[in-house]
Amino acid sequence: MSKKKSFVLRIDPETFKQIEKWADDEFRSVNGQLEWMIHKCLKDAKRLKKSDKESKKEIE
């Protein structure tokens, strides 16, 4: 299992409620939903390094 960094996040209660609902809809925990959202945003912004697997898919 990979090591994860812990940190405190202060968030508006209404925003948290919306994320919690979305997480429930996707059968994820709030933490898992936030990780997914952050990863998706980083990917969409092309801020992630491509893995060898992804690079091979683009070539094919």
Summary of the structure (lengths in Angstrom):
residues: 60
radius of gyration: 14.9
end to end distance: 30.5
largest distance: 45.6
contacts: 94
relative contact order: 0.08
helix: 60%
strand: 0%
